Amino acid sequence: MENFTLSARQKVILELLNHSGGIMAGPQLARKVGITTRTLRTEIRQMQEILDRRGIRILSHYGKGYELEIINKKTFQQIFSNMNEGLSKTDRIHYMMMKLMNTRDRVDMYDMEDEMFVSRSTLESDLKELQRMISWNEPFIGLMVGKNQILLEDDELKKRDIMIRILMESWDFNSEQGIQENRWLEGLEYISHVQKTLYAVFQKRNIHLDEFQFVYLTIMVLVIYTRNLNGYLLYSGNITNNTARFLSVSHEILDNLGFLQDTDMEEGDYEWLAESLSAYCICNGEVEDVTVEDDHELVAELIDGLRDEYGTDFSGDTVFRAALQETIRRYRYRRVALTSRMQYLYQDIERNNPILGDMDRYLEWKLETKFSYHAHREERGHLLPVLAAAWIRYQRSHQMELTAVIVSGFDSQMRMYTKETICRMFGGRMHVIACIAPFETEELKKLRPSLIISTQKPSAERESGVPIVSVSPVLQDEDVRKIHFILEELENDMLFPRMKYPIESCFPNDLRNVCPSGRDLREVLSGFSGAMKEMGYIKELPDLSELRFGFPRERTLFCYCSRESISQTVFAELTLNCEMMWNKQYPVNHIIFGAVSKGDLIYIGRFYRHFGNRIPDKI
């Protein structure tokens, strides 16, 4: 049996037609599904293409409605037995959101169970997640869950904000169209027209937006069209001075889109678009903002915090400072949102540089505390690209300070070949400042290189305390790995402050014998922290929700807490008997758990690199 590509909404249409017992009027069917008759016709047409060749027909009776004709009963039964396949928790939550937003009435939970083909326990679990997303966090819209009924607060502005968030998650930034198909959005055929109009107006008005902001406003226009078509209007409200400045731009955009004239446009639509446009222009620094001086002070505070906690100084990076200033404005005006489609990219960045994940969470925590804003799940990690770019610039500025000397007893031609080969492979990470003979020891002392690469193993160079790598003149794979490992260690020394004591001293023997168990990772971590308290290493149990964490290696969780009361840095390490999941998305079978004193926070970067890049004992 091949997979069917019916959407959740199409499955509802099929279910309603199956239980109608005959012809069902189009307006009645559209009302039950929560869509317009126009959208219903589109859905039916697409369903016919899928079902006709499988012996199931949806008959259209002009002036009467639709009727389901089942020729192949076995296939039809298989469709319904597989209805719930491929419908993820996220799909179900989005479906419920849209269903609730397209009615002002209570929604029957029995009907919702039938529509999504789930049990009551699954539905209740989904509803709790839905409440967490929209009721307990922004936009704080009320969701009343009774014994058998659900009702969403009738706040059109908040409903539209939720709808945009869902649609932004579906937008593919790598495709020309963005959203190829969406069951809840009207006017998809007008996307190109909307974007051309936006571009023309912004160019005329000298307004510069990034791609995400441009897409956000595109979807806003389509949401205005969709909501108005379905009779959900947004009436005029209070507007700020900043919004008033952009009302004329909003009018110019919406009044130039002919398809919107078919709807009942209200002044609230213009104000809503103007408000977002105003906020984005402020975020981009295109509008004078009285808080700019405060932004500069906060930028300095954040950069100082990164330096104090991680030993990384971005103070001279003007690009990073400007990016932080824009991020601060985004937090201030609640315009942080990105799309969940970006998450896998953020995860890749963090996997390559785990310390960046910790820096990102530090900055997010500081900004959320400052502006009393709790970021949405899809917004987590949005500072990773900014940090990664700054990190690359920071590494470049420091790595090029590394110098190397090649020591070789071969003739000048062979030495030249070896030098050029090494420069080609590692020239971006160090300067090869000379290529000398083994007997030129005094010259070597004058050059004082960071690294010696030798085709021999003379003892004189070892006495200098400079790392030495012995290689073949025609670099083999093993030789390349040796140089790479030594460079990693040298870069580590330059990028992160060197500890005054060995990392191994942070692992006391009595904690090495602790092997806590539990059904999940948080129980295991609670066992670790309990053992640390019992043995006197910490005075109070840490709040596990405040843990900072990263993944220095695949399936290895590095996490720690830090408080003023922690006087001595201690770590515990454990290999699990079975794989567990961290935050429901990261598989883990190895844990490094620590309590870090405030004075040792500056060494966190070195801890990460130690566990992420194990350098062989013998080079």
Backbone torsions as a table, in degrees:
resi	resn	phi	psi	omega
1	MET	NA	119.5	-178.2
2	GLU	-76.6	158.4	-179.7
3	ASN	-72.4	144.3	177.3
4	PHE	-102.0	145.0	-174.6
5	THR	-105.8	33.7	177.4
6	LEU	-75.3	138.2	176.0
7	SER	-79.3	169.4	179.2
8	ALA	-57.9	-39.6	-178.2
9	ARG	-69.8	-37.5	178.0
10	GLN	-66.4	-34.3	176.4
11	LYS	-64.4	-37.1	176.9
12	VAL	-63.8	-43.9	178.9
13	ILE	-59.7	-45.0	179.7
14	LEU	-62.1	-42.6	179.1
15	GLU	-63.3	-44.4	-179.8
16	LEU	-64.3	-41.9	178.7
17	LEU	-66.1	-35.6	-179.3
18	ASN	-66.0	-34.6	-177.6
19	HIS	-94.1	-0.8	-178.5
20	SER	-73.6	-27.9	179.0
21	GLY	76.5	12.1	179.8
22	GLY	167.6	-141.3	-179.8
23	ILE	-83.1	134.3	177.9
24	MET	-118.6	127.3	-177.2
25	ALA	-60.8	140.1	-178.6
26	GLY	-56.9	-50.1	179.9
27	PRO	-59.9	-38.4	179.2
28	GLN	-65.6	-43.8	179.0
29	LEU	-64.7	-43.8	179.4
30	ALA	-62.0	-40.0	-179.3
31	ARG	-64.5	-42.0	-179.8
32	LYS	-65.4	-35.4	-179.3
33	VAL	-81.3	-24.3	179.9
34	GLY	88.9	35.3	-179.5
35	ILE	-135.3	172.8	177.6
36	THR	-82.6	161.8	178.2
37	THR	-64.6	-30.9	178.0
38	ARG	-64.4	-45.9	177.8
39	THR	-65.2	-37.2	178.8
40	LEU	-59.3	-42.9	-179.7
41	ARG	-61.3	-39.5	177.5
42	THR	-63.5	-43.8	179.8
43	GLU	-62.5	-46.0	-179.0
44	ILE	-60.7	-42.9	-179.6
45	ARG	-61.6	-42.4	179.2
46	GLN	-68.7	-37.6	178.9
47	MET	-66.4	-37.7	179.4
48	GLN	-60.8	-39.1	179.3
49	GLU	-63.3	-34.0	-178.4
50	ILE	-80.5	-41.8	-169.4
51	LEU	-89.4	-30.1	-175.0
52	ASP	-55.1	-44.5	-176.5
53	ARG	-74.8	-1.8	178.2
54	ARG	-110.5	13.9	176.7
55	GLY	80.1	25.6	177.5
56	ILE	-131.5	125.3	-175.0
57	ARG	-122.4	142.3	171.0
58	ILE	-108.8	109.8	-176.5
59	LEU	-88.2	133.9	176.7
60	SER	-102.8	117.5	178.3
61	HIS	-103.1	110.9	-175.6
62	TYR	-55.5	126.9	177.3
63	GLY	79.8	-7.0	-177.7
64	LYS	-116.5	-51.7	-179.5
65	GLY	148.4	-147.6	-174.4
66	TYR	-123.8	148.7	-179.4
67	GLU	-138.6	141.6	179.9
68	LEU	-95.6	126.7	178.0
69	GLU	-117.7	117.4	-176.2
70	ILE	-104.2	109.1	178.8
71	ILE	-91.7	-43.5	-179.3
72	ASN	-106.3	94.4	-175.2
73	LYS	-66.8	-34.8	-179.0
74	LYS	-63.4	-44.0	178.8
75	THR	-64.2	-40.4	-179.7
76	PHE	-62.4	-41.7	178.8
77	GLN	-64.7	-37.1	178.9
78	GLN	-67.0	-36.3	177.5
79	ILE	-60.2	-47.1	-177.0
80	PHE	-71.8	-29.2	177.5
81	SER	-71.1	-22.4	-179.1
82	ASN	-106.2	13.5	-174.5
83	MET	-56.1	-39.0	-173.4
84	ASN	-86.5	-5.0	-179.4
85	GLU	-68.1	133.0	176.1
86	GLY	83.4	-3.3	179.1
87	LEU	-93.3	100.5	-174.7
88	SER	-77.6	170.3	178.0
89	LYS	-60.0	-40.3	179.0
90	THR	-63.3	-42.3	178.2
91	ASP	-60.7	-42.6	-178.9
92	ARG	-65.3	-42.6	-179.2
93	ILE	-65.4	-41.7	177.1
94	HIS	-63.4	-40.0	179.9
95	TYR	-62.5	-44.9	179.7
96	MET	-63.4	-42.6	178.6
97	MET	-55.6	-52.0	-176.0
98	MET	-66.4	-37.2	178.3
99	LYS	-62.0	-45.7	-178.9
100	LEU	-68.5	-32.0	-178.9
101	MET	-77.0	-16.6	-178.2
102	ASN	-100.1	24.6	173.7
103	THR	-154.6	150.8	173.8
104	ARG	-101.7	-0.5	-178.2
105	ASP	-96.6	170.6	174.6
106	ARG	-72.3	146.4	178.2
107	VAL	-106.7	129.4	-178.3
108	ASP	-74.8	129.3	-177.4
109	MET	-69.1	-30.4	176.6
110	TYR	-63.6	-42.5	178.1
111	ASP	-63.2	-39.8	-179.4
112	MET	-64.7	-38.6	177.7
113	GLU	-61.0	-45.6	-178.5
114	ASP	-66.0	-39.9	-176.6
115	GLU	-65.9	-37.3	-177.1
116	MET	-100.8	-3.1	177.8
117	PHE	58.0	51.3	178.8
118	VAL	-129.6	165.7	177.7
119	SER	-83.8	168.2	179.1
120	ARG	-63.6	-39.7	-179.4
121	SER	-63.1	-39.4	177.3
122	THR	-66.0	-42.2	179.4
123	LEU	-62.0	-43.8	-179.0
124	GLU	-65.2	-37.5	177.0
125	SER	-64.3	-41.9	178.3
126	ASP	-64.8	-37.2	-179.3
127	LEU	-66.7	-36.7	177.7
128	LYS	-64.2	-41.2	177.7
129	GLU	-65.3	-38.3	178.5
130	LEU	-63.8	-42.7	177.2
131	GLN	-61.8	-41.5	179.3
132	ARG	-60.8	-36.8	-175.6
133	MET	-76.4	-39.0	-171.0
134	ILE	-119.6	-16.7	-178.0
135	SER	-103.9	-40.9	-177.6
136	TRP	-89.4	-11.9	175.0
137	ASN	-129.2	175.4	178.6
138	GLU	-57.4	139.7	12.3
139	PRO	-88.3	10.4	178.0
140	PHE	58.3	45.4	177.8
141	ILE	-90.2	135.5	-175.5
142	GLY	-68.9	133.4	175.4
143	LEU	-126.6	107.7	-177.8
144	MET	-94.3	118.9	-179.3
145	VAL	-112.4	111.6	177.7
146	GLY	-94.9	-162.5	-179.1
147	LYS	-65.7	-44.4	-177.8
148	ASN	-134.2	12.5	-176.5
149	GLN	-138.2	153.2	179.1
150	ILE	-127.9	138.9	178.1
151	LEU	-138.9	131.8	178.4
152	LEU	-100.5	135.7	178.1
153	GLU	-52.7	136.2	-176.1
154	ASP	-85.7	74.4	177.5
155	ASP	-121.3	101.7	-172.4
156	GLU	-63.1	-36.9	-179.2
157	LEU	-64.2	-45.2	179.7
158	LYS	-67.6	-36.8	178.6
159	LYS	-62.6	-41.0	179.5
160	ARG	-66.1	-38.4	177.9
161	ASP	-63.3	-39.8	177.5
162	ILE	-64.3	-43.7	-178.5
163	MET	-60.9	-41.8	179.2
164	ILE	-64.0	-40.7	-179.9
165	ARG	-60.5	-43.5	179.2
166	ILE	-63.3	-44.7	-177.3
167	LEU	-69.7	-33.8	177.4
168	MET	-64.4	-33.5	177.7
169	GLU	-66.6	-23.5	-178.1
170	SER	-91.9	-7.0	-175.4
171	TRP	-78.0	129.1	177.9
172	ASP	-99.7	107.4	-176.7
173	PHE	-71.1	-10.2	-179.7
174	ASN	-95.5	-0.2	179.0
175	SER	-109.1	157.8	-177.7
176	GLU	-70.5	-38.0	-175.8
177	GLN	-85.1	-31.7	179.8
178	GLY	93.8	-71.4	175.3
179	ILE	-114.0	108.7	-178.4
180	GLN	-75.3	-33.8	-175.3
181	GLU	-157.0	131.9	175.8
182	ASN	-150.3	125.3	-173.3
183	ARG	-71.9	-16.8	-172.7
184	TRP	-105.9	-4.2	-173.6
185	LEU	-113.0	123.1	177.8
186	GLU	-86.1	156.9	171.7
187	GLY	76.9	24.5	179.4
188	LEU	-60.7	-28.0	-179.7
189	GLU	-68.5	-12.2	-178.8
190	TYR	-98.1	5.4	-174.8
191	ILE	-55.6	-49.0	-178.5
192	SER	-60.7	-41.0	179.5
193	HIS	-63.5	-43.0	179.0
194	VAL	-61.4	-46.8	-176.5
195	GLN	-67.9	-36.6	176.9
196	LYS	-64.3	-40.0	179.1
197	THR	-66.0	-46.0	178.0
198	LEU	-57.9	-46.3	-177.7
199	TYR	-61.8	-43.6	-178.4
200	ALA	-64.0	-43.5	-178.9
201	VAL	-67.6	-43.4	-178.7
202	PHE	-65.6	-37.3	178.7
203	GLN	-66.2	-42.3	179.5
204	LYS	-63.5	-39.6	-176.7
205	ARG	-90.3	1.6	-179.9
206	ASN	59.4	45.6	177.2
207	ILE	-105.4	129.6	-176.9
208	HIS	-117.2	118.5	178.8
209	LEU	-122.2	152.3	174.5
210	ASP	-81.4	176.3	-173.1
211	GLU	-64.4	-41.5	179.6
212	PHE	-60.1	-45.4	-179.7
213	GLN	-64.2	-39.1	179.3
214	PHE	-63.8	-43.5	178.3
215	VAL	-64.8	-41.6	179.9
216	TYR	-57.2	-45.4	-179.6
217	LEU	-70.5	-32.5	174.9
218	THR	-59.8	-47.4	-179.9
219	ILE	-66.3	-35.2	176.9
220	MET	-56.7	-44.5	179.9
221	VAL	-61.5	-44.2	-179.8
222	LEU	-68.4	-32.3	176.1
223	VAL	-68.0	-39.9	175.7
224	ILE	-56.9	-46.4	179.5
225	TYR	-62.8	-47.4	-177.9
226	THR	-62.4	-48.8	-177.0
227	ARG	-66.1	-40.6	179.7
228	ASN	-66.5	-39.7	177.5
229	LEU	-58.6	-36.1	-177.7
230	ASN	-90.2	6.1	174.1
231	GLY	84.4	16.0	178.9
232	TYR	-104.9	99.6	-171.5
233	LEU	-98.2	153.3	178.2
234	LEU	-115.5	110.0	-175.6
235	TYR	-86.6	164.4	-175.3
236	SER	-62.6	140.8	177.1
237	GLY	-130.9	-165.7	179.2
238	ASN	-75.1	137.8	179.1
239	ILE	-122.5	149.0	179.9
240	THR	-89.1	171.8	178.6
241	ASN	-61.4	-40.0	179.9
242	ASN	-62.7	-42.4	178.9
243	THR	-63.0	-42.8	-178.5
244	ALA	-57.4	-33.6	-179.4
245	ARG	-64.6	-24.6	-175.2
246	PHE	-107.5	5.4	179.8
247	LEU	-63.0	-39.5	-179.1
248	SER	-66.3	-35.0	176.5
249	VAL	-65.5	-43.3	178.9
250	SER	-60.4	-43.3	178.4
251	HIS	-63.5	-41.6	-178.6
252	GLU	-62.8	-36.9	179.7
253	ILE	-70.4	-56.6	-173.0
254	LEU	-69.3	-34.3	-178.8
255	ASP	-73.3	-18.7	178.7
256	ASN	-90.2	-0.4	179.1
257	LEU	-102.8	99.0	-173.1
258	GLY	-57.6	-35.4	-175.6
259	PHE	-65.9	-21.2	178.6
260	LEU	-74.0	-17.6	-178.7
261	GLN	-70.9	-13.1	176.7
262	ASP	-78.3	-4.9	-176.9
263	THR	-112.9	170.5	179.4
264	ASP	-90.1	81.3	-178.0
265	MET	-67.7	136.3	176.4
266	GLU	-116.0	160.4	179.2
267	GLU	-62.2	-26.6	177.8
268	GLY	-60.5	-31.4	177.7
269	ASP	-63.7	-43.1	179.9
270	TYR	-66.0	-42.1	-178.8
271	GLU	-65.9	-38.7	-178.7
272	TRP	-63.4	-45.7	178.5
273	LEU	-66.0	-41.0	-179.4
274	ALA	-64.1	-36.8	-179.4
275	GLU	-62.9	-45.5	180.0
276	SER	-67.5	-42.8	179.2
277	LEU	-60.7	-42.4	178.3
278	SER	-61.6	-46.5	-178.3
279	ALA	-61.8	-41.3	-179.1
280	TYR	-67.3	-39.1	179.1
281	CYS	-66.0	-35.7	176.2
282	ILE	-67.3	-43.5	178.8
283	CYS	-58.8	-35.1	-178.2
284	ASN	-86.5	0.6	178.0
285	GLY	77.8	19.7	-178.1
286	GLU	-90.4	-8.4	179.1
287	VAL	-123.4	134.4	179.9
288	GLU	-60.1	132.1	-175.5
289	ASP	-129.4	129.2	-176.2
290	VAL	-66.2	-13.7	-175.9
291	THR	-96.1	9.1	-176.5
292	VAL	-58.0	-42.1	-179.3
293	GLU	-62.2	-39.8	176.6
294	ASP	-62.8	-36.4	178.5
295	ASP	-60.3	-44.1	-179.5
296	HIS	-61.3	-40.8	179.6
297	GLU	-66.7	-39.6	-179.7
298	LEU	-70.1	-37.4	176.0
299	VAL	-58.5	-46.8	179.6
300	ALA	-61.9	-39.7	179.5
301	GLU	-63.6	-42.3	-179.6
302	LEU	-67.0	-42.2	179.9
303	ILE	-66.8	-38.5	176.5
304	ASP	-64.2	-38.4	179.0
305	GLY	-63.7	-42.3	177.7
306	LEU	-62.5	-40.4	-179.3
307	ARG	-67.3	-43.0	-177.3
308	ASP	-68.4	-37.2	-174.8
309	GLU	-89.8	-28.8	-174.1
310	TYR	-124.9	-2.5	177.8
311	GLY	69.6	20.0	-177.8
312	THR	-112.4	120.6	-174.3
313	ASP	-104.9	106.8	177.4
314	PHE	-101.8	13.8	-172.5
315	SER	-62.8	-28.7	-179.3
316	GLY	-89.1	2.2	-177.6
317	ASP	-92.8	97.9	-177.2
318	THR	-65.9	-32.0	178.5
319	VAL	-65.5	-43.6	179.4
320	PHE	-65.0	-40.7	179.3
321	ARG	-61.5	-42.4	179.3
322	ALA	-65.9	-40.1	179.0
323	ALA	-64.5	-40.0	177.9
324	LEU	-64.6	-39.5	-180.0
325	GLN	-63.2	-41.3	177.3
326	GLU	-65.9	-39.6	179.0
327	THR	-62.5	-40.3	178.5
328	ILE	-60.6	-43.3	179.1
329	ARG	-65.1	-35.6	177.9
330	ARG	-62.6	-41.5	177.5
331	TYR	-65.5	-41.7	-177.6
332	ARG	-63.3	-36.4	-176.9
333	TYR	-104.7	17.1	174.4
334	ARG	56.1	40.6	179.7
335	ARG	-120.7	47.3	-176.4
336	VAL	-86.9	-28.3	-165.4
337	ALA	-48.7	135.2	171.0
338	LEU	-121.9	-159.2	-179.4
339	THR	-119.0	150.9	179.6
340	SER	-65.9	-18.0	177.8
341	ARG	-63.3	-19.8	-178.6
342	MET	-83.1	-15.8	-169.9
343	GLN	-58.2	-41.4	-178.1
344	TYR	-64.9	-29.9	176.8
345	LEU	-69.8	-41.9	178.0
346	TYR	-62.2	-40.3	179.9
347	GLN	-63.0	-37.9	177.7
348	ASP	-64.6	-41.5	178.8
349	ILE	-62.0	-45.1	-178.1
350	GLU	-68.1	-35.2	179.6
351	ARG	-64.4	-36.2	179.5
352	ASN	-76.4	-31.4	-179.0
353	ASN	-137.7	79.1	-173.8
354	PRO	-55.4	-33.0	-178.4
355	ILE	-62.4	-27.0	179.8
356	LEU	-65.1	-34.3	177.3
357	GLY	-61.5	-39.0	178.7
358	ASP	-68.8	-41.4	177.1
359	MET	-62.1	-41.1	179.3
360	ASP	-60.5	-46.9	-179.3
361	ARG	-65.6	-33.5	176.9
362	TYR	-63.6	-48.2	-179.2
363	LEU	-65.1	-42.4	178.5
364	GLU	-60.6	-43.4	-179.6
365	TRP	-61.7	-44.0	-179.7
366	LYS	-63.6	-42.3	-177.9
367	LEU	-72.6	-39.3	178.5
368	GLU	-63.9	-39.7	178.4
369	THR	-66.2	-42.1	-178.0
370	LYS	-63.2	-42.1	-172.8
371	PHE	-109.2	11.3	178.5
372	SER	49.9	47.6	-177.3
373	TYR	-124.1	125.9	177.6
374	HIS	-100.2	111.6	-174.9
375	ALA	-65.2	146.7	175.0
376	HIS	-72.4	162.6	-177.1
377	ARG	-58.3	-40.4	-177.3
378	GLU	-72.8	-10.8	179.3
379	GLU	-89.4	-13.0	-178.6
380	ARG	-63.0	132.4	177.5
381	GLY	88.4	5.7	-174.5
382	HIS	-67.8	-17.4	179.0
383	LEU	-88.3	-6.5	-178.3
384	LEU	-58.7	-45.2	178.5
385	PRO	-61.7	-38.3	178.9
386	VAL	-64.5	-44.8	179.3
387	LEU	-66.3	-41.0	-178.8
388	ALA	-62.8	-41.7	179.0
389	ALA	-64.4	-42.6	178.2
390	ALA	-66.1	-37.4	179.6
391	TRP	-62.6	-42.6	178.8
392	ILE	-62.5	-45.7	178.8
393	ARG	-62.6	-40.0	-179.8
394	TYR	-63.7	-44.3	179.1
395	GLN	-63.2	-43.7	-179.7
396	ARG	-59.0	-43.8	-176.2
397	SER	-67.2	-28.4	-178.7
398	HIS	-93.7	-38.5	-176.0
399	GLN	-63.5	-35.2	-178.2
400	MET	-69.3	-7.0	174.2
401	GLU	-79.4	-14.3	178.0
402	LEU	-71.2	134.5	179.0
403	THR	-123.3	151.1	-179.9
404	ALA	-134.8	146.1	173.7
405	VAL	-121.6	134.9	176.2
406	ILE	-97.4	125.0	177.9
407	VAL	-109.6	120.3	-176.3
408	SER	-147.7	140.7	177.9
409	GLY	-92.7	5.1	-179.1
410	PHE	-81.2	173.2	-179.2
411	ASP	-70.2	171.3	-173.5
412	SER	-62.1	-36.3	180.0
413	GLN	-64.4	-42.3	-179.5
414	MET	-70.1	-36.0	177.6
415	ARG	-65.2	-39.6	178.2
416	MET	-62.3	-42.0	178.8
417	TYR	-62.2	-45.8	-179.5
418	THR	-62.1	-42.2	179.5
419	LYS	-61.8	-47.4	-177.9
420	GLU	-64.4	-36.8	178.7
421	THR	-64.2	-44.9	-179.8
422	ILE	-67.1	-40.3	178.2
423	CYS	-62.7	-40.3	179.7
424	ARG	-63.6	-38.4	-176.8
425	MET	-82.8	-37.2	-171.3
426	PHE	-126.0	12.5	-176.9
427	GLY	-61.7	-25.6	179.3
428	GLY	-77.7	-8.5	-175.7
429	ARG	-115.6	-15.9	-179.4
430	MET	-159.1	160.5	174.8
431	HIS	-98.7	126.1	170.8
432	VAL	-87.5	108.0	-170.4
433	ILE	-94.2	-15.1	179.3
434	ALA	-166.2	159.0	175.0
435	CYS	-132.6	108.9	-170.0
436	ILE	-124.8	168.7	178.7
437	ALA	-86.4	158.4	-177.2
438	PRO	-59.3	-30.7	-175.8
439	PHE	-80.3	-6.9	-177.4
440	GLU	-85.4	56.7	-175.2
441	THR	-67.1	-38.1	179.7
442	GLU	-65.2	-39.3	177.4
443	GLU	-62.7	-38.7	179.8
444	LEU	-63.5	-40.7	179.7
445	LYS	-65.5	-35.6	178.8
446	LYS	-67.0	-38.5	-175.9
447	LEU	-70.6	-32.6	178.4
448	ARG	47.3	61.1	-178.3
449	PRO	-74.9	163.8	174.3
450	SER	-77.4	-27.6	-173.6
451	LEU	-148.3	141.0	174.3
452	ILE	-112.9	127.6	176.0
453	ILE	-111.8	117.1	-171.3
454	SER	-125.5	143.2	173.0
455	THR	-90.8	1.5	175.6
456	GLN	-130.2	-178.2	178.9
457	LYS	-129.1	57.9	179.2
458	PRO	-70.5	146.3	-175.8
459	SER	-76.3	-20.6	-175.0
460	ALA	-60.7	-42.0	-177.3
461	GLU	-66.4	-33.5	-177.6
462	ARG	-64.8	-32.6	-179.1
463	GLU	-68.7	-18.8	-178.1
464	SER	-75.6	-13.9	-178.5
465	GLY	80.2	3.9	178.7
466	VAL	-88.6	134.4	178.2
467	PRO	-57.2	140.3	-180.0
468	ILE	-128.2	138.8	177.1
469	VAL	-120.9	124.3	177.2
470	SER	-93.1	127.4	-175.0
471	VAL	-135.9	166.6	171.2
472	SER	-82.4	146.7	179.5
473	PRO	-58.5	-31.2	175.9
474	VAL	-104.5	86.4	-167.6
475	LEU	-41.1	120.4	174.1
476	GLN	-88.8	169.1	179.8
477	ASP	-57.3	-40.6	179.9
478	GLU	-62.9	-38.6	178.6
479	ASP	-64.2	-41.4	178.7
480	VAL	-61.6	-41.9	179.0
481	ARG	-63.9	-39.6	179.5
482	LYS	-60.6	-48.0	-179.9
483	ILE	-63.1	-42.2	-179.8
484	HIS	-59.2	-45.8	-177.9
485	PHE	-63.5	-43.8	179.7
486	ILE	-64.5	-41.9	178.2
487	LEU	-61.5	-40.7	177.3
488	GLU	-56.3	-45.0	-178.5
489	GLU	-67.3	-41.9	178.7
490	LEU	-64.3	-42.5	178.0
491	GLU	-63.7	-38.4	177.0
492	ASN	-58.7	-44.6	179.2
493	ASP	-62.1	-36.0	-177.1
494	MET	-79.0	-35.7	-174.7
495	LEU	-84.2	-30.7	-176.3
496	PHE	-124.9	139.8	178.9
497	PRO	-58.6	138.5	179.2
498	ARG	-76.7	135.1	-178.9
499	MET	-72.1	150.6	-179.7
500	LYS	-81.6	-5.7	-177.5
501	TYR	-145.6	159.1	-179.1
502	PRO	-70.2	144.8	179.9
503	ILE	-57.7	-35.7	-176.6
504	GLU	-59.7	-25.3	-179.2
505	SER	-70.0	-12.8	179.2
506	CYS	-83.5	-1.2	-179.1
507	PHE	-112.3	85.7	-179.3
508	PRO	-63.9	148.6	-175.6
509	ASN	-62.8	-36.9	-177.6
510	ASP	-66.6	-26.7	177.0
511	LEU	-82.0	-20.7	178.0
512	ARG	-66.0	-24.8	-178.2
513	ASN	-89.2	-3.4	179.9
514	VAL	-82.0	123.5	178.6
515	CYS	-129.1	73.5	-177.6
516	PRO	-65.8	149.0	178.3
517	SER	-117.4	171.2	178.9
518	GLY	170.5	166.3	-179.5
519	ARG	-78.0	-23.3	178.4
520	ASP	-143.5	174.9	-174.2
521	LEU	-64.7	-32.7	-177.7
522	ARG	-68.5	-33.2	175.5
523	GLU	-67.7	-38.6	177.5
524	VAL	-62.9	-44.4	-179.6
525	LEU	-66.8	-35.9	175.9
526	SER	-61.9	-37.9	177.1
527	GLY	-63.8	-41.2	176.9
528	PHE	-60.6	-51.5	-176.8
529	SER	-64.5	-35.4	176.8
530	GLY	-63.5	-40.9	178.8
531	ALA	-65.8	-39.6	178.9
532	MET	-62.5	-37.9	-179.8
533	LYS	-70.4	-43.6	-179.7
534	GLU	-61.7	-34.9	-178.0
535	MET	-87.5	0.6	174.6
536	GLY	85.1	10.3	179.7
537	TYR	-76.2	-31.7	176.1
538	ILE	-130.3	153.0	-177.0
539	LYS	-90.7	-25.3	-178.8
540	GLU	-141.7	152.0	-179.3
541	LEU	-71.4	135.2	179.5
542	PRO	-74.0	153.4	172.7
543	ASP	-80.3	113.2	-174.6
544	LEU	-63.1	-22.0	178.3
545	SER	-70.2	-16.3	-179.1
546	GLU	-98.4	4.6	-179.4
547	LEU	-62.2	140.3	170.2
548	ARG	-99.6	140.6	-172.8
549	PHE	-147.1	161.5	176.6
550	GLY	-160.4	179.3	-177.2
551	PHE	-130.8	84.4	-177.6
552	PRO	-64.5	-27.4	174.9
553	ARG	-138.4	162.5	179.3
554	GLU	-59.5	131.1	177.5
555	ARG	66.1	17.0	176.1
556	THR	-114.9	120.6	178.7
557	LEU	-97.2	121.7	174.9
558	PHE	-109.0	116.6	-178.9
559	CYS	-140.9	152.9	-177.5
560	TYR	-157.9	160.9	172.3
561	CYS	-123.0	158.3	179.9
562	SER	-144.8	127.6	178.9
563	ARG	-142.7	161.8	178.7
564	GLU	-61.7	-30.5	-175.9
565	SER	-75.2	-10.7	179.8
566	ILE	-87.3	110.8	-175.9
567	SER	-92.5	-24.8	-177.2
568	GLN	-128.4	130.1	177.9
569	THR	-76.2	124.7	178.4
570	VAL	-134.7	147.8	177.8
571	PHE	-130.7	150.5	171.8
572	ALA	-125.6	147.4	-177.0
573	GLU	-130.8	140.0	-177.3
574	LEU	-149.6	135.7	170.2
575	THR	-100.5	123.6	-174.9
576	LEU	-77.0	152.4	176.4
577	ASN	-73.0	-27.3	179.0
578	CYS	-141.6	159.6	-178.1
579	GLU	-75.5	135.1	177.0
580	MET	-122.8	165.2	-178.2
581	MET	-107.9	134.0	174.3
582	TRP	-101.5	125.7	-178.4
583	ASN	54.0	29.9	174.4
584	LYS	63.8	15.3	-178.3
585	GLN	-143.8	-16.1	-178.3
586	TYR	-114.1	115.4	175.9
587	PRO	-71.6	136.1	-175.4
588	VAL	-135.8	134.7	170.2
589	ASN	-131.1	5.0	179.1
590	HIS	-141.7	132.6	-175.9
591	ILE	-125.7	135.0	169.0
592	ILE	-121.4	111.3	-172.9
593	PHE	-118.4	129.9	-175.3
594	GLY	-137.9	156.3	168.8
595	ALA	-114.6	115.8	-170.3
596	VAL	-110.2	127.9	176.9
597	SER	-69.7	154.8	-178.5
598	LYS	-59.1	-35.0	-178.9
599	GLY	-70.0	-20.0	-178.5
600	ASP	-99.4	0.7	-179.6
601	LEU	-59.6	-29.8	-178.2
602	ILE	-64.6	-17.9	-178.5
603	TYR	-95.2	4.6	-177.5
604	ILE	-57.8	-38.6	178.7
605	GLY	-59.1	-39.1	179.8
606	ARG	-70.6	-36.5	175.7
607	PHE	-59.1	-48.2	-179.4
608	TYR	-56.9	-49.9	-176.3
609	ARG	-66.0	-32.2	179.3
610	HIS	-62.6	-44.2	-177.4
611	PHE	-84.2	-19.0	-177.9
612	GLY	-92.6	-27.5	-177.0
613	ASN	-130.9	78.6	179.2
614	ARG	-69.2	119.7	-179.8
615	ILE	-92.8	131.2	-178.3
616	PRO	-56.0	147.3	179.9
617	ASP	-63.2	-37.0	-177.4
618	LYS	-112.1	119.2	176.4
619	ILE	-98.9	NA	NA
